[in-house]
Amino acid sequence: MAKGYIHSIESMGLVDGPGVRCVVFMQGCAMRCRYCHNPDTWHLHSGQEIEAEDLFAKILRFRPYFESSGGGVTFSGGEPLLQKEFLLQLLRLCKKAGIHTAIDTAGGGMGDFSEILELADMVLLDVKHVEAEAYRDLTGISLGRYEHFLRQLKEHPVEVWVRAVIVPGIHDNFEYIQNLWEEVKRIPKVSKIELLPYHTMGTKKYEAMGIPYSLEGVPPMDKKQTTQWQDHLNKILMANK
């Protein structure tokens, strides 16, 4: 059986896919997003090591709560694609048990993800930025991994919710929102677009870990404006179905 590293488990998640979700936050991420609020998930081996079967047994304890709502399990992070074999084993176990699964990913892994995309019921795809230079400045890596994942997603289409954080001074203009729509058109089977307003709730983690926070002084994003842009994009999405 595959072993992996996790950060934590949220038993009653309400914002990471349809219905109530059991959310597994996995360790490890190649990105260093400037607005990341989980820097404690960056390093793979700093988490809890666990067997896939043991983690699945924990997931089953929460099944009465998430299944009655039409929910399921979301594998988040960090970047779950970095623990490919561990993730695959968990998806196989969930599929056999008839549990709905979602992967919250920025496409930040490398390799063949065909089986992962065939097993998963949904992908929550985090779009960091649509321009190469801005993407690198924001995440610390090139667009290459994202494009690699997107090519495989087109070959093995699964339902997708597009998610994008809106940061003041970086994404908060209508030109970017229009460009984001052009990006959404490249992604297969998108059923929903979620715009998430930037917040500063993770800054205390940086202080505790002694890591400089590069967005120091940037205010939280206006929630009302973010919602208006989100509604605009979803209206276009539905009109193009």
N, C-alpha and C positions, 0 to 999 in steps of 0.2 A: 504493500500500500504506500501511497505517496505521503510524504511529510511536507509541511509548509509552515509559514510563519504568519501569525495574525496579530493585529493590534488590539482589537476588541470586537464585541458583538453587541449590536443594538437589537433588542427583542421586539420593539414595537415602532419601527420606523414608518413615517407617514409621508416622506418626501422623496423616496428613492425608488419610484416605480408605482405601478397600480396597487391599490389596496394597502393593507397593513403589511409591512415587510420585516422579515428578519434580515438585518444588514450585517454582513461580515466584512469588517475593515481589515484588509490584508496589508502586510508590510511590503515595503520596497517601492521605490519610484525613481526613474532616471531623470525626471523633470525637477526643476527647482522654481516652480511658478511663483512669481513675485507676490501673489495674493494668497498663496496656499495657507490654509488654516489648520493643516495637519502635518507640520514639519516632523512630528514624532513618528510618522510612518515612512519617512524617506529611506531609512537604512534597514535592509532586509532582516538581518540577524539580531536586531534589537527588540524584536517582538517575541511572542510566545510560540514556541515550536509545538506543533500538534499533528497527529495523524489525521488523514482525511476522514476515516471512519469515526474517530472520536469527535471530530468537529460536527460531522453529520448527525451523530447521536444528540449533540447539544441542540442542533437545528430542529430536530424532531420534537423536542420538548415544547417548542413554541408553535408547532403546527396548528393546534386548535385555534390559536389567536389569529394567525395570518390567513389560514385557509378559508375560514368563514367569511372573510372580507373580500375574497377574490384576489388575495395577495400572494406572497411567496417569499423567495429568498433573493437578495441582491448582494452580489460580490463587488465590493468597492475597495477603496484603498486610501492612500497608496495607488499602485497600478497593478490590478489583478493579473494582467497578461504577463507580468514578469515571473509569475509562479505558474507556468503553463501546465505542468504535469499535475500539480496539486489542484489547480482549478478544474482540469479535465476530470479528475477522479470525483470531485465534488459534484460536478455537473452530471456525470453518469449516475451517481447515487440519487441525485434529485430527480433525474429523468425517470429512473426505474420506479421511484416512489410516487411519480405523478405530481411533483411539486414545481410550480412555475418559477423560472429563474431569470434573473436579469444581471447583466454585467455593466458596471459603471466604469467606463474606461475613456482615456484620452487617446487610445490607440498607441500607447507608449511602449509597446513590446516589439520584438522582432522574431521572425520564424513563421511557421505554418500554423494558422489558427483555424483551419477548415473545420476540424472536428468540434472545436469550441463553438464556432458559429452555427454548426448544425445541431448542437445539443441545447444551446441557450434559446430561451423564448423571446428575449428582448435584449437590446443594447441601449444603454444610456450613454450617448456619445458626447463627450465634453469637447467642444470646439473652443480652443484657447484664443485663436486669432486667425484671420484669413489671409494675411500677408506674411510672406516668408521672413522678412527682416524683423517685423514687429513680433512675430511668433517666437523667434529665437531670443529676442530681448526679453520677452515675457516669461519664457519657460526655461531658457538656458540650453535648449537643444534645437536642432533643425526640424523642419516639417517632414523629414524623410520617414520617420516611424509612423506618423499619422497617415501619410499618403500610402505607405505599405499596407497598413491595416485597412484603409478605405478600399484599396484594390481588392482585397480579399472579401470585404463586406459586400462588394458588388457581385462577386462570384458566388457568395453564399448568403443571400439576403435574408435578414431577420428583422422583425419589427424594431424600429429605432425611435427613441425620443432624443432629440438634439437638445443639449444643455449648453448654455454659454453664460459665464459670469460677465457682468457689465461693470467696468471699473471707470470712475471719473478720470477724465484726461486721457483715457486709452480707447475705450469703446463707446463713450457716451455721446455719440452724434448720429444723426440720421443717415449720413453717408455710410457709416460702418454697418448700421442695421440693414441697409440695402445690400451691401456687400455680403453680409451674413446670409441673406436670403439666397443670393447667387450660390453660396457654398452649400446651403441646404438642398438646392436642386441637384447637386452632384451626389447626394447620399440616397441610397435606395430605401424604400419602405418607411419613410418618416411619417409618423402618425401624430407627433406633438412636438412643439418647440417650447422650451422652458428657458426664460432669461432670469438669471439669479443676480440680485443686486449685491455688489461688493459690500462686505462688512469688515469690521476691525476686531471681531471677537477672538481671533486667534493670536493677536499680538502679544499677549501675556506668555504664550508658549515660547515665543522667540526670546523674550526676556529671560525666562527660566532656563532656556537651553543655551543662552549666550550667543544667539545668532542675530546679526544685524537685520533689521526689517526694512527692505528697500522702498516700501510705500509709506514710510513714516510721514504723517501729516496729511495723507490723502483721506478725505472724508468718506463716510459710507455713501453708497449710491442711493439716489432718490428712488424709493420703492414705487411711488405712483408713476413716475416716468418710465421705469423699467416695465411695469405692468402694461402701460399703454403700448409700448413697443412690442411686447410679447403678444398682446391681443392683435396688433396689426399683422404680425408675422403669421400667427395661427389663422387669421382670417384669409390671408393669401394662400396659405397651405390648403385650407379646406376648399377654396375656390378652384384650386388646381388639381383636386383629386379626380 
